[in-house]
Amino acid sequence: MSHIQPAFDGIELEAAAPATRRVMDDYEAWVDEVTPAYVEAADSGQPFTIDEVARKKQLPDPPHPKSQWGGLPARLQDAGIIRHHGYGPSARARKSLVYVWIGVPVAHREAVARRRREERAARRAARAEQQKVA
């Protein structure tokens, strides 16, 4: 029994153009543009990943995508909008785990943000004290 490759006319092999995100020039403008999408995701009460929301909402990339996406969750945590919920598979690299986030209830956001500021200030003070001693 021989196998004969069927002739393709190209219709079945056409693929959609690769999706490319718009890249913004200004980091702070990028943060201002994408933050509402993450506030909306946090308000939904459902767990989410940063990349999942970015793909779903077709959000633009920061000026340096490989290094600047990681700073966004920290800003959202510092603002009391999200908190760590667990880990989940990456949509891009199936073998990688990424953070899964969930929203902080609106009534608690300011208290969470204040606590994070106080914890950071205490860590800075402890480091300064250690440097004085050393």
C-alpha positions as CSV (number, residue, x, y, z in Angstrom):
1,M,0.0,0.0,0.0
2,S,1.5,3.3,-1.0
3,H,0.7,6.7,0.4
4,I,0.1,9.5,-2.0
5,Q,0.2,13.1,-0.8
6,P,-3.0,14.9,-1.9
7,A,-2.6,18.0,-3.9
8,F,-3.6,21.1,-1.9
9,D,-5.0,24.2,-3.6
10,G,-3.9,26.4,-0.7
11,I,-7.3,27.0,0.8
12,E,-6.8,24.6,3.7
13,L,-3.3,25.9,4.4
14,E,-4.1,29.6,4.7
15,A,-3.4,30.8,8.2
16,A,-4.5,34.0,9.8
17,A,-1.9,36.7,10.0
18,P,0.0,36.6,13.2
19,A,-1.5,38.8,15.8
20,T,0.9,41.6,16.7
21,R,0.2,44.0,19.5
22,R,0.6,47.7,19.2
23,V,3.7,48.9,21.1
24,M,3.5,52.2,23.0
25,D,6.4,54.6,23.3
26,D,5.7,55.9,26.8
27,Y,5.6,53.5,29.8
28,E,3.5,55.6,32.0
29,A,1.0,56.2,29.2
30,W,0.9,52.4,28.7
31,V,0.2,51.8,32.4
32,D,-2.6,54.4,32.3
33,E,-4.1,52.7,29.2
34,V,-4.0,49.1,30.4
35,T,-4.9,49.5,34.1
36,P,-8.7,49.9,33.5
37,A,-8.8,46.4,31.9
38,Y,-7.1,44.9,34.9
39,V,-9.4,46.8,37.3
40,E,-12.3,45.4,35.4
41,A,-10.9,41.9,35.6
42,A,-10.3,42.3,39.3
43,D,-13.9,43.6,39.8
44,S,-15.2,40.4,38.1
45,G,-14.1,38.3,41.1
46,Q,-12.7,35.6,38.8
47,P,-9.1,34.5,38.8
48,F,-7.0,35.7,35.8
49,T,-3.5,35.9,34.4
50,I,-2.0,39.1,33.1
51,D,-1.5,37.6,29.6
52,E,-5.0,36.3,29.5
53,V,-6.5,39.8,30.0
54,A,-4.0,41.3,27.6
55,R,-5.0,38.9,24.9
56,K,-8.7,39.1,25.6
57,K,-8.8,42.9,25.6
58,Q,-6.1,43.2,22.8
59,L,-4.0,45.5,25.0
60,P,-0.9,47.2,23.6
61,D,2.6,46.2,24.7
62,P,4.9,48.5,26.7
63,P,7.9,50.1,25.1
64,H,10.1,47.1,26.1
65,P,7.7,44.1,26.3
66,K,10.2,41.5,27.4
67,S,11.1,43.4,30.6
68,Q,8.2,45.7,31.4
69,W,5.1,43.5,31.6
70,G,6.4,42.1,34.9
71,G,6.2,45.5,36.6
72,L,2.5,45.9,36.0
73,P,1.3,43.3,38.6
74,A,3.5,44.9,41.2
75,R,1.9,48.3,40.5
76,L,-1.6,46.7,40.7
77,Q,-0.7,45.0,44.0
78,D,0.7,48.2,45.4
79,A,-2.6,50.0,44.5
80,G,-4.5,47.3,46.3
81,I,-6.3,46.1,43.2
82,I,-5.1,42.5,42.9
83,R,-3.6,39.8,45.1
84,H,-1.9,36.6,44.4
85,H,-4.3,33.7,44.0
86,G,-2.2,30.8,42.8
87,Y,-0.4,29.4,39.8
88,G,-1.6,28.3,36.4
89,P,-0.2,27.3,33.0
90,S,1.1,29.9,30.6
91,A,-0.9,30.4,27.4
92,R,2.2,31.0,25.4
93,A,4.6,28.4,26.9
94,R,2.5,25.5,28.0
95,K,5.2,24.1,30.2
96,S,5.6,27.3,32.3
97,L,3.7,28.3,35.3
98,V,2.5,31.9,35.8
99,Y,0.9,33.8,38.6
100,V,-2.9,33.7,38.8
101,W,-4.4,36.9,40.3
102,I,-7.7,37.7,41.8
103,G,-9.2,41.1,42.7
104,V,-9.2,42.6,46.1
105,P,-12.8,43.7,47.1
106,V,-13.3,47.4,46.4
107,A,-14.0,48.2,50.0
108,H,-10.6,46.7,51.1
109,R,-8.4,48.2,48.4
110,E,-7.2,51.3,50.2
111,A,-6.5,49.3,53.4
112,V,-4.4,46.8,51.4
113,A,-2.5,49.5,49.6
114,R,-1.8,51.3,52.9
115,R,-0.6,48.0,54.5
116,R,1.8,47.4,51.5
117,R,3.2,51.0,51.8
118,E,3.8,50.5,55.5
119,E,5.5,47.1,55.0
120,R,7.8,48.6,52.4
121,A,8.7,51.5,54.7
122,A,9.4,49.0,57.5
123,R,11.7,46.9,55.3
124,R,13.5,50.1,54.2
125,A,14.0,51.2,57.8
126,A,15.3,47.7,58.7
127,R,17.8,47.7,55.9
128,A,18.9,51.3,56.8
129,E,19.4,50.1,60.4
130,Q,21.4,47.1,59.3
131,Q,23.6,49.3,57.2
132,K,24.3,51.6,60.2
133,V,25.3,48.6,62.3
134,A,27.6,47.2,59.6
